[in-house]
Amino acid sequence: MKIRYYVNHFFYIIKTAGIKETLRRVVMKVKRTLLLIKGNVLFRFRKNHQKVINSLQAVKRDQEAIKQHTQSVDIVVCVHNALDDVKRCLTSVVENTSSPYKLILIDDGSGIETQKYLEEFSKKHEATLLRSDIGTGYTYAANRGMRASSADFVVLLNSDTIVTDQWIDRLTQCANHQDEIGIVGPLSNTASWQSIPKIEEDGDWAANPLPSGIDVFDMGILISRNSAQMYPYMPLLNGFCLMIKRAVIESIGYFDEENFGQGYGEEDDYVLRARKAGWKMALADDVYIFHAQSKSYSSEKRKQLSAQSGKILVNKHGQGIIDEGVLYCLTDRVLNGIRAKSAFLWEREKIIQKGRGEFIGKKVLFLLPIAKAFGGGNIILSEGVAMQKMGVEVSIFNLEGHRGQFEQSYPGLLLPVIYGEKENLPKICEHFDAVIATAYHTVEWLRNLENIKKGYYIQDFEPRMFSKGSKEYEQALKSYTLFENLICFTKTNWNRDIVLDETGKQAMVVGCDFDVDLFLPRPTPKKDWPNGPIQIAAMIRPETEYRQPGLTMKILKKISDQYRGMVEINIFGTPATNHLFQSMEIEFPWKLYGLLAPEQVAFLLNETDIFVDFSTYQAMGLTALEAMACGCAVIAPIEGGADTFINHGQNGYLVDTKVESEIMKQLRFLIENHQKRAEIQNRALLSVQQYYPEVVSFNLLSGLFEG
């Protein structure tokens, strides 16, 4: 009977929907069934497996102090003519390298002019000089240098490089970060996988010329100052600058002269041999070394040699390990995050300098009466720090009753906090040039303040949070027009337009932003599907109706039931003891992380594949933006301002969150389509680094003091 039913149903679908649509439905049904079978095989599903996580690791925000190295270092520089490059290289080494170190110069058949320069330089700087009258090629020259070294570390440095401040100390610190790290390389403008911000351009390696107005040493400072010092592992490293531990040389020997005597490919071979011997390679992501690119060979000759060495590498190590390494270097979230962030460092610095020129010495007070960490507070604190960089004296006013919880939520806050009561504000504000309200009820606090700029930083259209006609609704609605000279700011056009439509008040759009130095992809032991479950995260705020906490949990339960073993659900934003949370549909497996500090949110999002926000609307959608920066595929509400940074179907998805079927359809699509999910994740993190806080802070200051 069942077989007859299915046959009849099959022909009914063909008749009503057509053959093409019928086949599509069959393929999708088979695909979903196979995915579920795979999930059940790989992961044992335990019904109602719920776990409350009371302590979640936090991302380390502060950089590790750089100490002058004490281990011995030999710097081997192989030279074959190109004297101008050589001079720049050796001068930069002498000026930017801390002791102890020794220079070993290999003159590989250079002409008379270069020969004489190296002889004079080596005498002046007590460098070891080894010369071959006839050029032997880089591989042989590098081996001569390594054999002449007995130091704890050997650095092979191309003669067409320019090193920057603390380079040796930083490389050494990276190498000592883990015992298994054997070889370390820095970032550069042109060093294949270590190039920033681009690795490829027009079918060739990107040249990445320095932006106008900045030199190599400025770039080095920007990279080191803004680095997260993640020291990610690398499957391949470019040979333009390699720091090698003595133990690696003792373990695997020197470059392979027999197969790579002409140069090109010798460093890849060496790295692969080191990996097979159990060593790891690491990227010192706080070091920038400029690479002018070799002038020993023409561009065409380099391509020929590279192609030849590629064939030898495949024969020696196999195509699989090479393809795996190349794919990793192209698609790894951490590496792409480093590249994306570096693209805007100079723009950020220029805005900071412009801000210092226009606003240095100004004093601004934010009214932020909060006890616990939340998105709006996080972004205000981040923008306050950005203003500090511009020479603005920024302080936070908070209520005395919030002191304990606030300081627990924001340990190590970089901004000074003034605690008191709202009645204290007239006296406090005598020392400030501008004061900014950040919530509807704080606008009233500005009433008796004189001779001071008054701003209202509108984080949302707050009347929507209350029942129409209620006391809170009316107070929130009137807050926008309470004072004639009140300068209003919004983050998105959507928020500006709704304020204008509902109240007639004009507001300045300052733009979206997030803490780009905190929210970024970081190395993680998490295994991607199919080697581990797909991690789905959501924020649950049971008290906030417009965030649709009940619907969110309902959908997560359906997804958990349908894709049992294939997905894991992680939620945060509420304690497990919240009675409203307990009254929701929670009978399915989940992990609850409670109320999180920003550093903990960053850690959780870094472990996440898909972040979902099923609110009815979001004025901006800060957590979605932060999740994208961490490399998550995001689903956010179509109503609101999230379309400022989400291009639907390209770097995220916008859905009508009032229609449950639309939400389910989009979430299922992301779960079932691994390749598309990976594409969305990569485009997300590459696209959102432009939303850095310095530009928004500058816009706020401009609106206050120039408007």
Order of alpha helices (4+ residues) and beta strands (2+ residues): alpha-alpha-beta-beta-alpha-beta-alpha-beta-alpha-beta-beta-alpha-beta-beta-beta-alpha-beta-beta-alpha-alpha-alpha-beta-beta-alpha-alpha-alpha-alpha-beta-alpha-beta-alpha-beta-alpha-beta-alpha-beta-alpha-beta-alpha-beta-beta-alpha-beta-alpha-beta-alpha-beta-alpha-beta-beta-alpha-alpha-alpha
